[in-house]
C-alpha cells in the first residue's frame, strides 16, 4: 500500500483530493505545526528529569511530515485506525496516538471556525 504522503509528493496537484487542502496550504500548515511541535518538545525537555542520556530510546517510525499527513488524511478520509496504520506502516495504536497528538496542535495553531 502506498503511503499517502509519497503519493502527494509525486502528484502535488492531487493534494486537495487526498488531504482536503492544497499543497501550498499543506506546506504552510506543516511549517506552523512543526514549529509548535518543536516548542512543545523544548518545554517538555526543560521539565524532564533525565535518567538516560538524551537521544536514547526508540526512534520515531514516522517523520513529522508523515505524522501531519496522517492526521490530515484521517480527517479527510476517516479510515479506521487499523487501515490508517497499515497505510503509514505503523500499528493502529500508534496511528491513534499520532492523530490525537497532532489534532491537539492543530487546535492550538488554527483559528476557530466562526458560525
VMD Tcl script that builds the backbone (N, CA, C; Angstrom):
set m [mol new atoms 345]
animate dup $m
set s [atomselect $m all]
$s set {name element resname resid chain x y z} {
  {N N UNK 1 A 0.854 -1.173 0.000}
  {CA C UNK 1 A 0.000 0.000 0.000}
  {C C UNK 1 A 0.900 1.237 0.000}
  {N N UNK 2 A 0.613 2.176 -0.865}
  {CA C UNK 2 A 1.446 3.371 -0.980}
  {C C UNK 2 A 1.071 4.390 0.094}
  {N N UNK 3 A 2.078 4.936 0.742}
  {CA C UNK 3 A 1.886 5.975 1.747}
  {C C UNK 3 A 1.277 7.208 1.066}
  {N N UNK 4 A 0.206 7.785 1.627}
  {CA C UNK 4 A -0.415 8.966 1.009}
  {C C UNK 4 A 0.553 10.132 0.826}
  {N N UNK 5 A 1.529 10.282 1.708}
  {CA C UNK 5 A 2.496 11.369 1.564}
  {C C UNK 5 A 3.350 11.156 0.315}
  {N N UNK 6 A 3.763 9.927 0.071}
  {CA C UNK 6 A 4.525 9.632 -1.148}
  {C C UNK 6 A 3.700 9.978 -2.380}
  {N N UNK 7 A 2.426 9.668 -2.326}
  {CA C UNK 7 A 1.537 9.934 -3.459}
  {C C UNK 7 A 1.407 11.430 -3.721}
  {N N UNK 8 A 1.201 12.228 -2.665}
  {CA C UNK 8 A 1.023 13.663 -2.911}
  {C C UNK 8 A 2.353 14.345 -3.245}
  {N N UNK 9 A 3.469 13.756 -2.849}
  {CA C UNK 9 A 4.756 14.309 -3.281}
  {C C UNK 9 A 4.979 14.031 -4.764}
  {N N UNK 10 A 4.484 12.898 -5.222}
  {CA C UNK 10 A 4.604 12.548 -6.640}
  {C C UNK 10 A 3.594 13.330 -7.487}
  {N N UNK 11 A 2.402 13.547 -6.944}
  {CA C UNK 11 A 1.336 14.266 -7.651}
  {C C UNK 11 A 0.804 15.398 -6.768}
  {N N UNK 12 A 1.544 16.513 -6.646}
  {CA C UNK 12 A 1.143 17.597 -5.732}
  {C C UNK 12 A -0.227 18.199 -6.067}
  {N N UNK 13 A -0.616 18.143 -7.329}
  {CA C UNK 13 A -1.921 18.702 -7.710}
  {C C UNK 13 A -3.089 17.885 -7.159}
  {N N UNK 14 A -2.835 16.690 -6.650}
  {CA C UNK 14 A -3.892 15.843 -6.089}
  {C C UNK 14 A -4.015 15.990 -4.571}
  {N N UNK 15 A -3.233 16.877 -3.969}
  {CA C UNK 15 A -3.219 17.040 -2.516}
  {C C UNK 15 A -4.596 17.382 -1.972}
  {N N UNK 16 A -5.317 18.254 -2.651}
  {CA C UNK 16 A -6.636 18.658 -2.159}
  {C C UNK 16 A -7.596 17.468 -2.113}
  {N N UNK 17 A -7.507 16.580 -3.084}
  {CA C UNK 17 A -8.376 15.401 -3.094}
  {C C UNK 17 A -8.033 14.437 -1.962}
  {N N UNK 18 A -6.766 14.350 -1.632}
  {CA C UNK 18 A -6.314 13.394 -0.618}
  {C C UNK 18 A -6.451 13.953 0.800}
  {N N UNK 19 A -6.018 15.222 0.991}
  {CA C UNK 19 A -5.977 15.797 2.344}
  {C C UNK 19 A -7.042 16.861 2.603}
  {N N UNK 20 A -7.680 17.356 1.557}
  {CA C UNK 20 A -8.714 18.375 1.746}
  {C C UNK 20 A -8.184 19.797 1.728}
  {N N UNK 21 A -6.876 19.970 1.541}
  {CA C UNK 21 A -6.275 21.297 1.416}
  {C C UNK 21 A -5.279 21.267 0.265}
  {N N UNK 22 A -4.937 22.435 -0.258}
  {CA C UNK 22 A -3.983 22.489 -1.364}
  {C C UNK 22 A -2.588 22.160 -0.867}
  {N N UNK 23 A -1.696 21.895 -1.812}
  {CA C UNK 23 A -0.318 21.572 -1.449}
  {C C UNK 23 A 0.346 22.755 -0.748}
  {N N UNK 24 A 0.085 23.975 -1.209}
  {CA C UNK 24 A 0.653 25.164 -0.552}
  {C C UNK 24 A 0.128 25.292 0.879}
  {N N UNK 25 A -1.163 25.064 1.070}
  {CA C UNK 25 A -1.751 25.119 2.408}
  {C C UNK 25 A -1.152 24.030 3.295}
  {N N UNK 26 A -0.925 22.850 2.725}
  {CA C UNK 26 A -0.312 21.751 3.468}
  {C C UNK 26 A 1.085 22.137 3.931}
  {N N UNK 27 A 1.874 22.722 3.043}
  {CA C UNK 27 A 3.244 23.130 3.383}
  {C C UNK 27 A 3.235 24.219 4.469}
  {N N UNK 28 A 2.318 25.183 4.355}
  {CA C UNK 28 A 2.211 26.238 5.370}
  {C C UNK 28 A 1.819 25.659 6.731}
  {N N UNK 29 A 0.805 24.780 6.717}
  {CA C UNK 29 A 0.358 24.145 7.954}
  {C C UNK 29 A 1.472 23.299 8.556}
  {N N UNK 30 A 2.200 22.605 7.714}
  {CA C UNK 30 A 3.309 21.771 8.171}
  {C C UNK 30 A 4.369 22.620 8.871}
  {N N UNK 31 A 4.702 23.769 8.299}
  {CA C UNK 31 A 5.706 24.651 8.904}
  {C C UNK 31 A 5.236 25.157 10.268}
  {N N UNK 32 A 3.980 25.579 10.361}
  {CA C UNK 32 A 3.439 26.067 11.635}
  {C C UNK 32 A 3.386 24.949 12.674}
  {N N UNK 33 A 2.914 23.781 12.248}
  {CA C UNK 33 A 2.774 22.648 13.165}
  {C C UNK 33 A 4.145 22.178 13.664}
  {N N UNK 34 A 5.123 22.140 12.769}
  {CA C UNK 34 A 6.463 21.703 13.165}
  {C C UNK 34 A 7.077 22.688 14.148}
  {N N UNK 35 A 6.876 23.974 13.926}
  {CA C UNK 35 A 7.387 24.999 14.840}
  {C C UNK 35 A 6.757 24.831 16.229}
  {N N UNK 36 A 5.431 24.640 16.268}
  {CA C UNK 36 A 4.738 24.457 17.545}
  {C C UNK 36 A 5.187 23.164 18.226}
  {N N UNK 37 A 5.350 22.111 17.458}
  {CA C UNK 37 A 5.820 20.823 17.976}
  {C C UNK 37 A 7.197 20.983 18.622}
  {N N UNK 38 A 8.105 21.679 17.945}
  {CA C UNK 38 A 9.453 21.889 18.484}
  {C C UNK 38 A 9.419 22.697 19.775}
  {N N UNK 39 A 8.528 23.682 19.840}
  {CA C UNK 39 A 8.380 24.470 21.069}
  {C C UNK 39 A 7.867 23.598 22.214}
  {N N UNK 40 A 6.880 22.746 21.923}
  {CA C UNK 40 A 6.353 21.832 22.949}
  {C C UNK 40 A 7.429 20.869 23.440}
  {N N UNK 41 A 8.202 20.328 22.505}
  {CA C UNK 41 A 9.242 19.375 22.878}
  {C C UNK 41 A 10.330 20.046 23.706}
  {N N UNK 42 A 10.672 21.298 23.381}
  {CA C UNK 42 A 11.673 22.034 24.166}
  {C C UNK 42 A 11.165 22.288 25.584}
  {N N UNK 43 A 9.888 22.615 25.694}
  {CA C UNK 43 A 9.278 22.846 27.012}
  {C C UNK 43 A 9.280 21.563 27.838}
  {N N UNK 44 A 8.945 20.459 27.215}
  {CA C UNK 44 A 8.948 19.156 27.897}
  {C C UNK 44 A 10.362 18.803 28.345}
  {N N UNK 45 A 11.333 19.065 27.473}
  {CA C UNK 45 A 12.733 18.741 27.777}
  {C C UNK 45 A 13.244 19.513 28.990}
  {N N UNK 46 A 12.808 20.762 29.141}
  {CA C UNK 46 A 13.234 21.570 30.288}
  {C C UNK 46 A 12.724 21.015 31.607}
  {N N UNK 47 A 11.535 20.439 31.586}
  {CA C UNK 47 A 10.917 19.915 32.805}
  {C C UNK 47 A 11.316 18.475 33.107}
  {N N UNK 48 A 11.922 17.811 32.143}
  {CA C UNK 48 A 12.211 16.387 32.260}
  {C C UNK 48 A 13.388 16.133 33.194}
  {N N UNK 49 A 13.242 15.121 34.022}
  {CA C UNK 49 A 14.343 14.658 34.858}
  {C C UNK 49 A 14.921 13.438 34.145}
  {N N UNK 50 A 16.155 13.564 33.699}
  {CA C UNK 50 A 16.757 12.521 32.877}
  {C C UNK 50 A 17.457 11.464 33.712}
  {N N UNK 51 A 17.199 10.223 33.367}
  {CA C UNK 51 A 17.937 9.091 33.919}
  {C C UNK 51 A 18.886 8.596 32.828}
  {N N UNK 52 A 18.353 8.488 31.617}
  {CA C UNK 52 A 19.151 8.067 30.463}
  {C C UNK 52 A 19.656 9.293 29.723}
  {N N UNK 53 A 20.713 9.091 28.987}
  {CA C UNK 53 A 21.288 10.171 28.199}
  {C C UNK 53 A 20.337 10.579 27.083}
  {N N UNK 54 A 20.346 11.868 26.733}
  {CA C UNK 54 A 19.494 12.372 25.663}
  {C C UNK 54 A 19.818 11.629 24.366}
  {N N UNK 55 A 18.764 11.266 23.634}
  {CA C UNK 55 A 18.950 10.542 22.379}
  {C C UNK 55 A 18.755 9.045 22.524}
  {N N UNK 56 A 18.621 8.572 23.762}
  {CA C UNK 56 A 18.394 7.151 23.985}
  {C C UNK 56 A 16.942 6.795 23.714}
  {N N UNK 57 A 16.664 5.528 23.593}
  {CA C UNK 57 A 15.292 5.073 23.370}
  {C C UNK 57 A 14.995 4.834 21.899}
  {N N UNK 58 A 13.747 4.489 21.649}
  {CA C UNK 58 A 13.326 4.190 20.283}
  {C C UNK 58 A 13.229 5.449 19.436}
  {N N UNK 59 A 13.603 5.332 18.200}
  {CA C UNK 59 A 13.452 6.420 17.250}
  {C C UNK 59 A 12.022 6.405 16.713}
  {N N UNK 60 A 11.462 7.571 16.427}
  {CA C UNK 60 A 10.110 7.589 15.849}
  {C C UNK 60 A 10.100 6.887 14.495}
  {N N UNK 61 A 9.014 6.186 14.206}
  {CA C UNK 61 A 8.905 5.474 12.934}
  {C C UNK 61 A 8.547 6.418 11.791}
  {N N UNK 62 A 7.830 7.491 12.112}
  {CA C UNK 62 A 7.404 8.440 11.088}
  {C C UNK 62 A 8.101 9.775 11.260}
  {N N UNK 63 A 8.329 10.452 10.150}
  {CA C UNK 63 A 8.847 11.817 10.193}
  {C C UNK 63 A 7.685 12.746 10.512}
  {N N UNK 64 A 7.995 13.961 10.923}
  {CA C UNK 64 A 6.960 14.931 11.269}
  {C C UNK 64 A 6.019 15.158 10.093}
  {N N UNK 65 A 6.566 15.244 8.894}
  {CA C UNK 65 A 5.747 15.444 7.693}
  {C C UNK 65 A 4.734 14.318 7.546}
  {N N UNK 66 A 5.166 13.084 7.787}
  {CA C UNK 66 A 4.271 11.938 7.679}
  {C C UNK 66 A 3.206 11.962 8.777}
  {N N UNK 67 A 3.599 12.394 9.970}
  {CA C UNK 67 A 2.638 12.445 11.076}
  {C C UNK 67 A 1.542 13.480 10.807}
  {N N UNK 68 A 1.943 14.650 10.300}
  {CA C UNK 68 A 0.955 15.690 9.969}
  {C C UNK 68 A 0.051 15.193 8.843}
  {N N UNK 69 A 0.651 14.554 7.854}
  {CA C UNK 69 A -0.132 13.994 6.742}
  {C C UNK 69 A -1.117 12.940 7.256}
  {N N UNK 70 A -0.674 12.103 8.179}
  {CA C UNK 70 A -1.538 11.073 8.758}
  {C C UNK 70 A -2.771 11.718 9.391}
  {N N UNK 71 A -2.579 12.769 10.156}
  {CA C UNK 71 A -3.692 13.442 10.831}
  {C C UNK 71 A -4.664 14.038 9.812}
  {N N UNK 72 A -4.135 14.736 8.820}
  {CA C UNK 72 A -4.994 15.345 7.801}
  {C C UNK 72 A -5.705 14.282 6.963}
  {N N UNK 73 A -4.987 13.202 6.648}
  {CA C UNK 73 A -5.581 12.111 5.875}
  {C C UNK 73 A -6.753 11.502 6.639}
  {N N UNK 74 A -6.575 11.307 7.939}
  {CA C UNK 74 A -7.666 10.765 8.748}
  {C C UNK 74 A -8.868 11.701 8.735}
  {N N UNK 75 A -8.626 12.995 8.929}
  {CA C UNK 75 A -9.733 13.949 8.965}
  {C C UNK 75 A -10.486 13.998 7.640}
  {N N UNK 76 A -9.787 13.826 6.539}
  {CA C UNK 76 A -10.423 13.891 5.220}
  {C C UNK 76 A -11.102 12.572 4.847}
  {N N UNK 77 A -10.424 11.450 5.076}
  {CA C UNK 77 A -10.898 10.156 4.569}
  {C C UNK 77 A -11.626 9.307 5.609}
  {N N UNK 78 A -11.376 9.528 6.901}
  {CA C UNK 78 A -11.981 8.789 8.008}
  {C C UNK 78 A -11.827 7.261 7.915}
  {N N UNK 79 A -10.595 6.768 7.651}
  {CA C UNK 79 A -10.423 5.311 7.686}
  {C C UNK 79 A -10.367 4.850 9.139}
  {N N UNK 80 A -10.456 3.561 9.366}
  {CA C UNK 80 A -10.247 3.058 10.720}
  {C C UNK 80 A -8.772 3.237 11.061}
  {N N UNK 81 A -8.436 3.226 12.337}
  {CA C UNK 81 A -7.032 3.384 12.709}
  {C C UNK 81 A -6.215 2.177 12.272}
  {N N UNK 82 A -6.858 1.031 12.142}
  {CA C UNK 82 A -6.180 -0.162 11.618}
  {C C UNK 82 A -5.702 0.096 10.188}
  {N N UNK 83 A -6.594 0.608 9.336}
  {CA C UNK 83 A -6.261 0.910 7.939}
  {C C UNK 83 A -5.258 2.060 7.867}
  {N N UNK 84 A -5.443 3.066 8.703}
  {CA C UNK 84 A -4.531 4.205 8.735}
  {C C UNK 84 A -3.116 3.738 9.091}
  {N N UNK 85 A -3.023 2.874 10.082}
  {CA C UNK 85 A -1.724 2.322 10.458}
  {C C UNK 85 A -1.093 1.521 9.334}
  {N N UNK 86 A -1.901 0.729 8.639}
  {CA C UNK 86 A -1.387 -0.049 7.510}
  {C C UNK 86 A -0.833 0.866 6.426}
  {N N UNK 87 A -1.533 1.964 6.141}
  {CA C UNK 87 A -1.096 2.870 5.082}
  {C C UNK 87 A 0.205 3.584 5.426}
  {N N UNK 88 A 0.423 3.844 6.705}
  {CA C UNK 88 A 1.626 4.560 7.115}
  {C C UNK 88 A 2.691 3.637 7.712}
  {N N UNK 89 A 2.416 2.342 7.762}
  {CA C UNK 89 A 3.405 1.375 8.226}
  {C C UNK 89 A 3.620 1.382 9.729}
  {N N UNK 90 A 2.567 1.664 10.494}
  {CA C UNK 90 A 2.655 1.666 11.958}
  {C C UNK 90 A 1.463 0.890 12.522}
  {N N UNK 91 A 1.436 0.713 13.832}
  {CA C UNK 91 A 0.327 -0.002 14.466}
  {C C UNK 91 A -0.900 0.904 14.572}
  {N N UNK 92 A -2.054 0.302 14.805}
  {CA C UNK 92 A -3.276 1.105 14.951}
  {C C UNK 92 A -3.202 1.985 16.196}
  {N N UNK 93 A -2.554 1.494 17.243}
  {CA C UNK 93 A -2.399 2.286 18.465}
  {C C UNK 93 A -1.523 3.507 18.213}
  {N N UNK 94 A -0.416 3.305 17.495}
  {CA C UNK 94 A 0.473 4.419 17.186}
  {C C UNK 94 A -0.215 5.413 16.246}
  {N N UNK 95 A -1.029 4.920 15.321}
  {CA C UNK 95 A -1.790 5.802 14.431}
  {C C UNK 95 A -2.763 6.654 15.253}
  {N N UNK 96 A -3.432 6.030 16.210}
  {CA C UNK 96 A -4.377 6.743 17.073}
  {C C UNK 96 A -3.648 7.795 17.906}
  {N N UNK 97 A -2.540 7.412 18.528}
  {CA C UNK 97 A -1.774 8.352 19.357}
  {C C UNK 97 A -1.242 9.520 18.530}
  {N N UNK 98 A -0.731 9.215 17.343}
  {CA C UNK 98 A -0.195 10.253 16.458}
  {C C UNK 98 A -1.293 11.212 16.036}
  {N N UNK 99 A -2.443 10.681 15.657}
  {CA C UNK 99 A -3.566 11.522 15.244}
  {C C UNK 99 A -3.966 12.483 16.361}
  {N N UNK 100 A -4.140 11.964 17.559}
  {CA C UNK 100 A -4.598 12.810 18.663}
  {C C UNK 100 A -3.544 13.835 19.097}
  {N N UNK 101 A -2.276 13.483 18.995}
  {CA C UNK 101 A -1.218 14.445 19.316}
  {C C UNK 101 A -1.278 15.639 18.361}
  {N N UNK 102 A -1.315 15.361 17.056}
  {CA C UNK 102 A -1.314 16.445 16.073}
  {C C UNK 102 A -2.638 17.191 16.042}
  {N N UNK 103 A -3.729 16.523 16.340}
  {CA C UNK 103 A -5.021 17.206 16.409}
  {C C UNK 103 A -4.983 18.277 17.494}
  {N N UNK 104 A -4.359 17.967 18.619}
  {CA C UNK 104 A -4.204 18.949 19.689}
  {C C UNK 104 A -3.391 20.157 19.232}
  {N N UNK 105 A -2.340 19.908 18.480}
  {CA C UNK 105 A -1.525 21.015 17.953}
  {C C UNK 105 A -2.339 21.835 16.953}
  {N N UNK 106 A -3.084 21.169 16.068}
  {CA C UNK 106 A -3.904 21.895 15.089}
  {C C UNK 106 A -4.923 22.786 15.794}
  {N N UNK 107 A -5.489 22.292 16.882}
  {CA C UNK 107 A -6.476 23.087 17.621}
  {C C UNK 107 A -5.847 24.356 18.198}
  {N N UNK 108 A -4.577 24.290 18.532}
  {CA C UNK 108 A -3.898 25.453 19.091}
  {C C UNK 108 A -3.456 26.448 18.018}
  {N N UNK 109 A -3.027 25.960 16.855}
  {CA C UNK 109 A -2.447 26.865 15.853}
  {C C UNK 109 A -3.451 27.365 14.821}
  {N N UNK 110 A -4.559 26.653 14.641}
  {CA C UNK 110 A -5.531 27.074 13.632}
  {C C UNK 110 A -6.624 27.927 14.276}
  {N N UNK 111 A -7.133 28.923 13.535}
  {CA C UNK 111 A -8.209 29.748 14.089}
  {C C UNK 111 A -9.492 28.944 14.226}
  {N N UNK 112 A -10.303 29.343 15.188}
  {CA C UNK 112 A -11.588 28.674 15.365}
  {C C UNK 112 A -12.518 29.044 14.220}
  {N N UNK 113 A -13.400 28.119 13.895}
  {CA C UNK 113 A -14.390 28.364 12.849}
  {C C UNK 113 A -15.460 29.288 13.389}
  {N N UNK 114 A -15.792 30.319 12.642}
  {CA C UNK 114 A -16.859 31.231 13.061}
  {C C UNK 114 A -18.165 30.793 12.421}
  {N N UNK 115 A -19.240 30.849 13.185}
  {CA C UNK 115 A -20.532 30.384 12.672}
  {C C UNK 115 A -21.352 31.529 12.166}
}
mol reanalyze $m
mol bondsrecalc $m
mol representation Tube
mol addrep $m
